[in-house]
């Protein structure tokens, strides 16, 4: 999967492309030099695993440089994220909508399998 990002002063928005070409939005913290809890993560290629034990229990990124516990999970506001990624069906004025539905689409594609996520 691929996330292509656009950075704003107060947030980062992205377009996540699913394996069939369908696109959903992503919402993240703004880029603040990879500062834990306050910044989105660096662009890179990550392995993502199903997370059945974490706080949100959706997906967790492996080996994020300088960071821990980076998850893909339901959220509608940047303030609900601590460096994680919130899939949304769409974003309007910095607010994500349909996050549960977007997470369920990812779960439908990958289930308990790991996958590769490229962030640009």
Number of C-alpha atoms within 10 A of each C-alpha: 16 17 20 15 18 13 14 12 9 12 19 20 25 24 21 22 16 15 12 8 9 10 18 22 23 26 29 30 28 21 19 15 11 17 13 15 17 19 20 25 25 16 12 11 17 17 14 19 20 20 17 12 10 13 10 13 14 21 26 26 24 16 14 16 10 10 16 15 16 23 25 25 23 25 24 23 17 22 12 14 23 17 26 26 26 27 32 27 18 20 20 7 5 17 15 22 19 18 23 16 14 22 21 16 17 18 15 10 13 14 15 14 11 15 16 13 17 14 18 13
